[in-house]
């Protein structure tokens, strides 16, 4: 009889734990859904007001995020900069994968989007203009960056500004460092190929709109 009651109590306990786990998963799923809806609404609002700054109507999809993050060798990612962070989709992914002693410099010029990121990551400083990359890197005591990830809409930015930002990126990258940028067309392909020694392109269909991911590598030092 005692064995029967012990088994019954065990089953009831397991069911309660299972129910609690499902409840927690539902809560986490709900929080993620609310976060994505809030981010999308904020992103769309900023796009309507400042399309040249934001460049897209909604944040990057999980497919595009994975495609961009897959270009980073995390064991080699000590110092990473992110340009045009938006609502922080890439920021979140980078901070999850970055080494404990790694550092990230985040740039977002829009004050509303900047506040979203800083609210989610207390203590993280979000900088403004991406063309200040070299100065900010130097001010943070970082000699060179391993990776620079960009969501900036270069095709709609003034050419002088685009040139200034790309030059700052190239200058800050270590030899063999990578600039990873996504764009919605191949307009920038020739530009990247003229500045970087190696440019690889991949295409992500599952994004709105579909996007090209550019993996641009700065030449390594010659022996």
Helices and strands as residue ranges (DSSP letters): H 2-49, H 51-54, H 62-69, G 74-76, E 79-83, H 89-97, E 103-107, H 111-120, E 126-127, G 130-132, H 133-139, E 145-150, G 154-156, H 159-172, E 173-183, H 189-195, E 198-204, E 211-217
